[in-house]
Amino acid sequence: MNKYLVLVIALFSQQGVANSFSTDFVAAAIERTTYQVTYDGSYYGISYPNGDVPSNVGVCTDVVIRSYRTLGVDLQVLVHEDMADNFALYPSKRIWGLSKTDKNIDHRRVPNLQVFFARHGDVLTNSDQANDYQPGDIVTWLLPGNLPHIGIVTNNKTEQGVPLIAHNIGAGPSLDDMLFAFQITGHYRYVPPTYKQTDASASNP
């Protein structure tokens, strides 16, 4: 087979997986906004793997964690395992003074998720153009008071074409026009390897 044809087929296959993932991920994120959740950043001891804080509480990171978990992707395990092998690459010691991993909280901290997504996903431009943000992308911001925040780009848009964000900024999970409301500190796209494998298996019986 012509090598250029092989390349084209591979590119379309990768795009198909990305499109399939983003559709499912965005649906999961939007579904999260239908839950009544009280914003609560308290430390909780949780189980491992698939640990979660009580379903009626959560913070911005829990919207991301629970959306991925709907697709069978456990960020608690993924972040913990990566941190266990590469602790110095994460900001836990610098920011929180920790000397080892903590399965209860590591994956629920925005700076840790930023490192994980940068290491295992695509790092995209922190653009001021709405078209640069695709459904399923992860965006992080710095809120007033130097508070990190994270949310998921959806396929819903304003009349001006700006994607709405699924997030929890304090009043529970919601879908809001806030992409450009605060300083953007990160823009990522993370399609889990396990999802790619599942997609490939389904297309090759």
Helices and strands as residue ranges (DSSP letters): H 3-32, E 38-39, E 57-58, H 60-70, H 75-85, G 87-89, H 92-96, G 106-108, H 110-120, E 122-123, G 130-132, E 138-143, E 147-157, E 163-167, E 174-176, E 183-189, H 193-203
